[in-house]
Amino acid sequence: MTIRQNSDIMNTRDRKQREIQEREAKILECARPMFIEGGYNGLNMDRLTSLLEYSKGTIYNHFSCKEEIIITLAIQTLEKRLAMFQKAALFQGTSRERIAAIGAAAELFVKTYPDHFCVEQTIRLDSIWDKTSEERRKLMSNYEHRCIGIVGGIVRDGVSRGDVHLGESATPEEIVFGLWSLSVGGYSIITTSNSLSELGISSPYEMLRRNFNRFLDGIQWQPLSTEVDYDAVYDRITREVFGNELQQNAV
């Protein structure tokens, strides 16, 4: 086989791979608003076939069921969050400011990509999760672990700098879990409840920030919020690190 023949084969394979990726992207692009608007039951494979003018077989070649579509949408979500966490982790400051940068990333993510956050919460239902492939479940878990690993690295950095002393009473993993619990629980309530103002919660994002600070102050992570205006730190980080996302959120 000649070099030119090898090159032609490779080019053909590359073209076919691009076509596969483009079809998958179009399927997901069409499926996301359908899922957001109608939920699990609103995502219909027959309707996707009609809207995309693909054969049903073509769609099933990419996704064996609609649960596979939903978990792939969730993986896209985690890809976006991971990218924002990676940017946040590069912020130059104290370890407490760097953990605040993660908080700013998490908050801005929910504000900028509310549809993504909704998909991520839905996929955790056992009735949907159990129907997805092991390959995609592993991929989603990998992205999640990488996000958590970034936070864990900052906690360990705080310990090594002497900004926070855990002693034998806690581990970095426990601190990460505490922050994670506050984040997921708080943002889930904010994005799904329509009655927060009736409960006296007029600024839920600001209140959640204060709860993060209470948690970190409780483990004596220096400098404490009584010494630093972390709302101002949040705002500075958002402007300096997440200018593009901030602009997108303002549109």
N, C-alpha and C positions, 0 to 999 in steps of 0.2 A: 504494500500500500504506500502510495506516494505521500510526501509532506502535504501537498495540496489537498489530497483526499482526506487526510487526517484533519486538516483545518476545516474542510467543508463539513465533516461529521460533527466536529466540536461546535461550529457555528450553528448547525441545525439543532443540536442539543440545547445550546444557549437560547436560541430563539423559542424553542418549545417550552423551556423552563420559564422564560419571561411571559409567554402566553398563559401558562398555568398560573403564575403569580398574579397576572393582570385579571384573569377570570375570578380567582379567589378574592382579590381585592374588591372587585365589582360586586360579588355576592355579599361580602361583608358590608360594603357601603350601602347596599340596598336593604340588608337585613337589620342593620342597627336602628334606623328610625322606625321600622316596622315593629321591632321588639320594644322599643321605648314607648311607642304610642299604645300598643295593644298588649304588652306583656307577653308571657310565655304562650298563651293561646293565640295571640295576635300574630306571632311569627309562623307563617304558613308556607310550606314548601311549594304548594301549587301556585300560590300567589307570587312567590319569588320567581318561579318558572315563567309565569306570564309577564311579569315586569321586566325581567332580564332577557326574555326571548331566548333562553337557553333551554335545551331539553332537560327533563327531570333527571335523566341519566347523567348528564354533564354535571349538574349540581351535586348529585349523590357521589360522583367520582371524587369530589372535593370534600364533601361532608356527608357522612353516612346517615345523619339524623340532625334535627334542629338543635339538639343539645350540644352537638359538636360545633355548630355555628355559635351558640351562646358562649361556650368556653373559649372559643377563639377570639370572640369579642372581648372577653375578660382578660385574655392574654395580652391583647392590644392595650388594655387599660394598664396592666402592670408594667408593660414596656414604657409607657409614658411616665408612670410614677417613678420607676427606677431611674429614668433619665433625669428627672427633677431631683431625686434624692442624691444622685451622683453629683449634680451641680451644687446642691446645698452642702454636701460634705467637703467641698473644696473651699468653702468660705473661710477666710483667714480671720480668726478671732479666738476668744477663749473657748474652752470646751463647752461651757454653758451657752455661749453664743452660737456655737456650731449645732448644738442640739435644738436651739431656737430656730436655726436655719432649716432643719428638718421639719419642724413644726410649721414654718412658713410655707415650705414646699407642700406639705400635706394639705394645709388650708387652701392654698391657691389652686392645688389640683382639683379639689372638690368644687371650688367656685368656677374654675375654668372648664372643667370636663364633667359636669354633673351627670350626663348620660353614661359616661364610662363608669362612674362610681355606682350608678344604679345597676348596671350589668354585673359588676363585680359582686355586689351583694346577692343578686339573684342566683348566681351560679353555685353559691354555697348551700343551696337547698339540696338535701339528700336526693329528692325525687329527680333532680336534674343532674347533679354530680355523678350519680351512680350509672347514668346512661352514657357518660363520656368515655373516650378512649384513655387507656393508661398512658399512652404517649403524650397526649395533651394535658392530662392531669399532672404528669411529671414536669412538663414544661411550665405550667402555671405555678406549681410549687417551687420550681427553681427560681423564677422571677421573684416570688414572694420571699423566699429565703435570702435572696440577694439584697432586697430592700431592708429586711430585718437585720441582715449582717452589717449593713452600713451604719444603722443606728447602734448596733452592738459595738462597732469599732469606735464610735464617738464616746460611748459610755466608758469603754476601756481606756480611751485617751484621757478622759476626765479623771479616772482613777490613777493612771500613771503620773499625771501632772499634780496630783494631790488636791484637785479641785473638789473631789467627792470621796469620802471614805466609807466604803461599804462594810468593812470588817467581816465578821462571820455571820452577820445577821441577814445579808442579802448577797445575791450574785448579779453580775451584769445582765444575765438572761432575765432575771426577775424584774429589773428596772425596765428593760426593753418591753417585757410583757405588760407592765403597768402603763407605759406610754402608749403602747399599741392598743390596749383595752380602752383607754380614754379616747384615743383617736377614732377608732372604729365605732365605738358606742356613741360618742358625741356627734360625729358627722352623720351617722345613720339617723339619729333623732332629728338633727337639723334639717336633713334633706327629705324626711318623710312626714314630719309633724306640721300641721297647719295651725296649731293652737298654742304655740310657744308664747306668743305675746299675751294671750289670755292667762298664762301662768306666771306672768311678770318677767318673762325672759325676752327683752326687747332687742338685745344685741348678742345673740347666741355665740357667734364666733369669738367675740371679745370675752365672753364669759368662759368659753372653753379654754382660751388662752390663759385666763387667770387660774383655772383649775390645773392646767399644766404647770404653771409656776408654783402653785400651792404644793403639788406633788414633788417638784424638784426642790423647793425650799424645805419640804418635810424630810428629805434625805440629806439636807445641808449641802446641796450642790452650789458651790461658790462661783461667782458672786451672787448673793441672794437678790430676790426681786425688790427687797427693801433698799438695796444699794444701787441697782441699775434699773432704768426704765426699759423693760423688755418689749413693751409696745413700740417704743421708738426703734429698738433693735430690729423687731419684726419688719417695720416699715422700711428701714434702711436696707435690710437683706432683700426684701421684695424688690426694691428699686434697683439695687446693684446686681443681684444675681438673676432675678426673674423678670427683667424688663420686657422681654417678648411676651411672656405669659400674662404679665400685668396689662400690657397693651391689648392683647387678645380678649382679656376679661372685661376691658372697658368698652369694647365695641358693642 
